[in-house]
Amino acid sequence: MKKKIVSILLATAMVSSMLSGCGNGGQTAGNGDGQAAQDSGSTQDESSAGESQKAEGEYDLTLYTINSTDADFPDWLANVEGATGLKINVIAAPTDSDTRQQKITTILSTGDSSVDILEINDEMSASFKNAGWLDGLNDTVMTEDIRGEFPQGYVADMITNKDGQIIGVPGYSGYLAFWVNQEIMDEVGITSLDTKEDFLAYMEAASGDGRYGYGGSWEKTYVFNEIAQFVNMFGGDYLDWTNPANKEAMLFLHEMLEKGYTPIDQIADKYEQMNPKFNDGKYGSLFMWGLGTDYEKADMLGADKIHMAMVPQFSDQKYIFTDSWSYVLNTASQNKDAAIKFLQYMASEEGMKASYEAFDRYPARRDVAEKVVPDTDPSKEIYSRYANECVVKGRPMLPQTMEFISAMGTIFQSYMKDEITIDDFCAKAQEYVETYQ
């Protein structure tokens, strides 16, 4: 167990906000400077975690959160306390992702009982869910009637442990959406992107003279999002590189490069470099997290400009990824009853509505999103279609998250530069899956 803890500590210490490539697009709060003053409850700086500032028993539970710097956090906290009757002590998580993940790992791995509820991202979920540090919630919070409203693939992939226990309550849904440039589509006369054939027709028509039908973030710690997306679209399995569909997906990406439908120079690009190029009309389509904040700032967001579209169907079904931060219950908590009450509210319609209104986080529950997101929200229609028409999955991550992501990105770039063959790539990919489990 000691060896496992050390391994997880080292792995999470390496994970940065850049690896997830989730540019939350305003969906996840907590990015501001400073700390919000609290009208109710109490907020501590992260460094005071484990050091009680109040008399024992004054608070019902302690929450370790990324959202305390959001301007609407005090109102959200007051709402939660009013709805649950709980008095909540708040500890603001560090804004630096490396520091935050190291601190959370330390809290959980050492059995620190000073924190009851924590917010963790998908990378931490992959590392922690089988470590024995988080309580299962199947019988108390994520009961059958509730969990059925969350994206089933995401729940299974990201927050269900080896014993079948769900260990978190997702705070929102944020899709790796398919985006298109409508101006380019209109120019080349493409009206449908429903199938692989439609997609290829658009790639060919939109490419040429320095413009490409498809653009990607192929920097080695970002590209796993797109590799996995295309593997899913072909009906493959990112964690099984003996699957013929995986090879088919990689051959497809390589062929797009050979035909000039996508550029090799994007192997250096993260989303920060890709988005301005998309705004400038260099790409006809791409996959991107969030709600298009960068496009809106450039006055390029809109039904007649850059907008989300349905994912093309390449195989038997349509596939899409979602990410989230989840509320989890520290096994070492001495305030389990209060913590469960908090989590039940977070998973409820009222709790999801409160988070949506405070933090602009699109509700993770499909039924709640249908009710509380106004029809005027441009993301509602496509997000609803994603939830109802696609197989919604969590991103494929292993406990040694950063090592696995970097290794896969490195061999992907080598394959795209013809430094290794497709068979070499698949063999190495399978080796990494087995190594970083």
N, C-alpha and C positions, 0 to 999 in steps of 0.2 A: 504493500500500500504506500509505504514511504517513497519507493521508486516511482510509483504512479503519480504521486503528488508533485514530486520534483519535476517530472516530465511535463505535467500540465502547467506548472508554474513557468517553466522555461518557454513552453509553447505560447502561452497567453502573453508573456512579456514581449514577444516579438510582434504580436498582432497590432496593427495600427488601423486608424480609421480609413486609410487609403486602401487596404486590402479588400475590404468589403465592397468597395465600389458602389456604395448604396446612395450616394448623394441624395439625401432624403427629400429634397425638393420641398422643404417646408413641412414635411409630414411629422418629423420628430423634433420636438422642442428642446431647448436647453443649450442653444448655441450662443447666447448673448454673453456680454461681459457683466461682471458684477453679480450681486446676489439680491434676489427679491426680498423685500421686507415682508414679514408674515403678519397677517391680521389675526390668525389663529394658529394653534399648534406652536411648534418651535423649529427653527432651522439652525443646524450646526454646520460649520465648515467641515469638510471631509476629514481633516486632520484630527478632529476631536472624536472620531468614531471610537467607541469603546470607553469613552470617558463621560460618565453621566453628569450632565450639568444641572439636573433637577433632582428633587427627592424621588427615591425609588417608588414606583407605583403611580407617579403623577401622569405618566403617559401609558396608553394601552399598547402601543407598538412603535417601533422605529422603522422608518422607510428610508432606503438609500436610493436616491433618484437622480436622473439626468435632467429633470425638468424644472428644477427650482429657480433657474435664472430666467425662465419665461415670464413675461410681464403679467400673464393671466394665472400664474401659479397660485397666488394667494386666494383668488376666487375659487379655483379648482379645489384647493385644500379645504376651504370652508365648506364647499359643496359636499365633499367626501365625508368630512367630519359630521356635518349636519345629517346626512343620509344614513350614516352608520352608527352614529352616537359614539364614535371613537375619538380619543384624543391622540393625535399623531405627532410624534417627534420626527423631524425631517433632517437627514444628513445629505448635503449636496455632494454628489459624486464629482471627482475631478473632471475638468473639461478635456484634458489631454487623454487620448484614448489608451495609450500605453500604460500610463499611471493608473488610470481607472481600472483597467483589467487586472493589473497586478494587485491593486488594493482589494478588489472583489475576490480574486483568487485566494488571497491571504485570509480574508474574513471567513470564507467558506471552508478552506482546507484546514484551518486551525481550530475550527469549532467555536469561533467567536459568537457568543450569543447576544451581543449588544445590538445587532441588526436583525430585524425579523423578516422584512420584505426588501428585495433588491430588484432593480431593473437590469436585465442582461440582454445582450444582442445575440444574433445567431451564432457568431463565432464562439462566444462563451457557452451557449447552449450545447454546441457540439462537444466542447471540452468537458462540461460539467455534468451533463444529464445522467451519465452512468458512473459518476464518482461517489455516489452515496451522500452527497452534500445537500440535496434538495428533496423536499417531501413530495410524494406523489399526490395528485389532486383529483383522481378519478371519482372518488366516493364523496368528496366534500365540495368541490368547486366545479370542476370540468365534468359534471355528470352527463349522462348520455343525452338528455334533452338539450343541454347547453352546448356540448362540444360538437354536436351535429351541425351547428350554424357556423362554425369556423372552417376555414379551408382545410379539407381533410388531408390532402397531400402534405401541406405545410406542417400540420399537427403531427403527422406520422414521421416526417423526415427530420424535423427540427426539435420538437419538444416532447417526444415520447421516448422513454428510456427502454432498456433491454428487457425490462419486466412488464412492459406495456403500460406503464404509468405515465400520464401526462404531468410534466413538472412545471408548466408555466401557463400564464394567461396572456395571450398576445394582446399588445396594446393598440395595434393598428394593422392595416394591410397596406403595403407599398409594393406595387408590381414593377417587375422589369418589363416595362411596356414596349410595344412595337410602335415606333414613330415614323411618320412619312412627311415628306415635303409636298404638299398639295399643288404648289405652283409647278413643280417639276412633273408631277403626275399629269396635270392638265396639259402641260406643254407637249408631252410625248404621247398623249392620248390613251393612257392607261386608266381604266375605271375600276378594276377589280384586282385585289391581292388575296384572294381566298385560298388559292392552292399553290403548290410548288411551281407549277407551270406558269401561273400568274406572276409569281415572284421572279422567276427567271426572265420572263418577258419584260418586266419592269427593269431588272438589272441591265439587260441588253440595251433597252431603249434609252435609259437614263445615263448610261456611261459613255464617256468620250470627251475629248478636249479638256482634260483636267478635272472632269466631274465623274463621280462614281455612284452606281446605284445603291451601294451599301457601304457604310462606314462603321468602324469598330474601335473600341478601346482595347488594343492588343498589347499594352504594357503587361509584363509578365505577372504582376499581382492583380491585374484587373480582368484579363482575358478569360479566366475560368468561368465567369458569368456567361459569356457568349458560347464558349465551347459546350458547356452543359446545356444551354438553351437549344443549340442545334442538335446535340445528341438526343435530347428529349423529343424534338420535332420529328426526328427520324425514327422515333420509337425505341431508342436505345437506353442504356443504363450507364451513367457516368462512373459508377463504381464497379463496372464489369466490362473490361476492355477486351474480353473474348467475344462480346456480343457483336455480330456482324453489322448491326445498325450503327454502332459507334464509328466503325471504320468508314461506313458510307457517309456519315456526317462530316468526317474530317476530309474525305476526298472531295466532298461538295465545297467546303470552304477553300480548299486548295485550288479547285477548278475556278472558283470565283476570282481568285487572285490571278490565275493564269490568263483568264479571259479579260482582265482589266475591269472587273466589276467592283473590285475593292483594292485599295493600295497597300503595298508592302510597308511604306513608311509609317503606317499607323502602329507598328510594333513598339513605337516609343510613346504612344499616346495614352494618357489617362482621360477621364471624362472632361477634365479641365481643358485639355487640348482639343478633344473631339467636338464638344458643343459649339465653340465659336466657328469651326469649319462647317458644321451643320447649319448654323445661322447664315453663313455666307454662301450657302447653296452648293457646297462641294459634294454633299451626299444626298441621295434620294430617300434613304431610309436608314434606321439603326434601332438597336435596343438600348433603352435608357431608363434608369430609375427615376422616381419622383413625378412631379406634376408639371414639369417644364418651366421652372423658375428662370433658368438661363435664357430660354427662348422668349419668355414674356418680357424680360428686361431688354432684350434686343428688338422688341416689337415684332417678333416673328411667331408668336403663339396665336393660333386661330384656325378655324375650319378651312379657311382658304390659304393658309400658310403651313406652319408646322403643327401637327396634331397627332394624338394617339390614334391607333387603328387596331383592328382585330388581328391577332397573330395568324399568319397563314397556316393552313393545315397541310403538312407534308406526309403524314402517315395516317393511322387509324383515328387519331384524336388531335385536338389542339392542346398545346402545352404552354404554361407560363409559370414563372417564379414569383413568389412574394417573399418579402422579408418583414421582420418586425423586431421590436424590443418586447420582452415579456417580463411580467411580474412573477417572481419566484419566491418560494417559502424556504428560508434557511432551516435545515433540519435541526440546528442547534438552538433555534428560537425557544424561548421560555414563555412566549405569549401566543401559542398556537391558535387558541379560540379567537382572539382578536384579529390575528393575521388572516385566518380563514374568512372571517367576516369581511375584512377589507377586500380580499380576493374575489369573494362572491359578488361584491358590489362592482368591482372592476370588470367582471365577466357579464354583468347584467346589462340590460338595455339602458337603464338610467346611467350606469357608470360609463358605458361606451359613449353615450351622448355627451356626458360631461367632459370627457377627454377630447371628443371631436370639437366641441365648442371652445375649449380652452386652448388646445394645442394644434388645431387643424389637422388632426390625425384621422385618416379615413378609417371608419370602424372596421375591425377585423371580422365582426359577425355580419354575415350577409343580410339577415333579416333586419338588423338594426340599421345598416347602411341604407336599405330601401326606405326606411321610415324617416331617418333624421337628416340625411343629406338632401338639400333642396334640389329640385329638378333643374334649377338654373346653374348648378355647379357643372362645368363642362366635363369634369372627370366622371360624373356619376354614370352616364350611359355606358361608357366603355368599361369602367370598373365593374359595373353590374354584369355586363356581357362576359368579362373575364371570369367572374365568379360563377356564372351559370353555364357558360359554354366551354370552358377550358378545364383541363386537369391542372389544378393549382398545386404546385409543389414548393418545398423548401429547397434551398440550394444545397448541393451535395458537399458536405464538409466532414472531415475526420478530426479526431481529437487533437492531432498535431496539425492545426489548421494552416498556419503560415507556411510551414515547410511543404505541405502538400500543394498548396496553391502556387507557391513559387516554382516548385519542381515541374508542375504541369505547364505553367506558363513558359518556362525555359525550353522544354522540349517542343511545345507548340511553335514557338518562334523558330526553333531549329528546323522543324518540319516545313514550315512555310518558306524558309530560305533555302530549302532543298539540301540541307546539311545532313538530314537523316531521311530514311524512307518511311512510308506509311506503316509498314510492318514494324520497323524500329520504334516508331512512336507508340503504337498500340502495346508493344511488349513492355516498353519503359513505363507507360501509363499504368499498366496492370501491376508492375513491380512497385510503383509508388503507392497504389491503393493498399497493397499488402503491407508495405513498410510503415505507413503512417496511420494504420488502424488504431 
